[in-house]
Amino acid sequence: MKTKIIPVMLVLASCMICFAQGNTNKTIIHGVSSADGKSDVSERILEECLQSLPKSSDLSPVVSSNTAFLKEINDDPSRNEQVQTFSASLDINYMLYQKVLVIVATSTVQGQEPVMKVMEKNLRQSKHFESNSSNGDIFAGRSHRQYYFSSADAARNDVIRQATAWLRQQASVACSK
């Protein structure tokens, strides 16, 4: 409230001076202040890269199985049976290195310079992969066809293929040692 009163008082004081001097030209000054004393903290990323990415040979997915009753397996109308299906998942954990510029700006009447500081951080990250059943080696159903993996190796290979492709893509943003 005080910050709004000060500009209004300045306008009134300038008008009173104009009238006291007998000046016929009048100047009205209107000012708005945002000097509320609050601080605004923001970050700007200066540098970012991935650390400690695993090698594709070190990946070991978790394989799970499920039993499902499938109709018309691989378009054979006589094959309606219980089939064991497989899926695989994999989590890749890595560190993200960031160099950031932290800017703290305070809106005050005195007009302080913003405080800037460069900081380095290491953040834990994780990327999750699931085997994609549409790449499966068997299918069931006629109008609403669904695919499945019939072996643990097929599900494992699918998720490793996805994770390996992602690792290759990340090679360009890996930190140089």
N, C-alpha and C positions, 0 to 999 in steps of 0.2 A: 504494500500500500504506500510506503514511504517513497518508493521509486517513482510512482505516478504523481505524487504530490509535488515533488521537486520540479519537474518540467512545467507544471501548471503555474507554480509560483514564479518561475523565470519569465513566463509569458506575461503574467500580471505585472511584474516588476518592470519589464521593458515597456509595457504600455503606459505605466504611470510616469516613467521618465519622459516618454514622448509628449504626454499631456503637460507635464511640468515645464518643459522647454518651449512650449507653444509651437512645436513643429507640426506642420500640416501633413507631412508624410508619415504614415504609420506603418510599421513593420510588425507583423505578428509571427512569432516563432513557435512552432509546434515540435516537440521532441518526444520520442518514445524510447524508453530504456529497457533493455533486457538484462540489466545487471541484478541478477537474483542470487548470486553467490554460488550457484550450482556448478558442479564440475561435469564435464563431458569427457568420457574416456573412450578412445577408439584405437583400433589396431590396424596396421597396414602390413601385409606380408611382404617382406623384402626378398626372402629366399626360402625355398621349400624343396625337400627331396626325401626319398624313401631310404631308410636304413634297414639293414639286416633282413633282406628278403631271402627266403630259403631257396635252395636249388630244387629243380623239378624232380630230381632223383630222391630227394628227402621227403617227398610228399607221401603221406599214408592216410587215405580216406577211411572213414568208418562205414562199413557195409551193413545194411539191415535187410531182412527178408520178411515177406508177407505171403500168406496163402490166399489165393483168390479163385473164385469159380468163374472161369472164362467160357464164353459161348462162341462157337465157330472160330476156333483158333486157327490163325493163318488162312482164313477163308475156306476152311474145311467144315461143312455143315455137320459132319458126324463127330467132330471133336468138341465136346462139351465136358470139361473136366476141371478138377482142382489142380491149380498150378502154383508152384512156388515162384514168386517174383522177387526181384532184388532192386535195391536203390542204394546210393552211396552219397555221403556228404563229406565235406572237407572245409576246415577253417585254416586260413593262412594268417598268422599273426606277425606283425612287423612294426617297426618304429618309424614315425614320421618326424623328421627334423624340420623346424621352422625358425627362421630369424625374422622377428617382427619389430616394427617401430611402434611403440606405445606412445600415444599423444594424450596428454591430460590438459584440457583447456577449461579455464574457470572464467565465468562471466561476472566480472566485478567492475565497479566504478573506476578503480585505479587502472584497469586495462593491463592486466598481467600477461606476460608472454606465456605461451603454452609450454608445458614441460614435455620434453621428448626424450625417450630412452629406448635404446636398442636392446632387445632381449632375445635369448635363444631358448627354445623349448624342444623337448622330445616327447611326443605323444604316442601312446599305444593305439594301434589300429588293428582291425581284423576284417578280413574279407571272407565271406561265406559262399561256398559252392555246393550245388545239389546236382546229382545226375539228372539228365533230361530224358524222361521216359519216351519222348517222341523219337529218340535215337535208338530205341529198343529193338531187339531182334525178333520179337514175336508180337502179334497183334490179335485182338479179338473184337467181335462185334461186326455188324454189317453197316448200318446207317451212321452209328456213332462209334467209329473205330478208335480204339485206344491201344497204345503200344506199351510194352513192358520189357524189362530185362529178364532173361531166363537164366542167367548165371551171374554169380558175384563178380567174376572177372570183367564181364561186359559193363556192369554198372561202375566198377572201380575205374576201368579204363576211360569211360566217358567223363567222369568227374576230374580225373587227372588231366585229360586232354583240355578241358575248359580251364583248369587252374594253370597249366603250363602256358597256354595262350595268353592268359592274363599276365603271368610273370614276364613273358617276352615283351608285352606291351609296356610294362612298367620299367623296363631296362633303361629307357631314355630319361626317366626322372629319378633314377637311383643316384644316391650320393656318391661322389667320387672320393675315394679314400686318400 
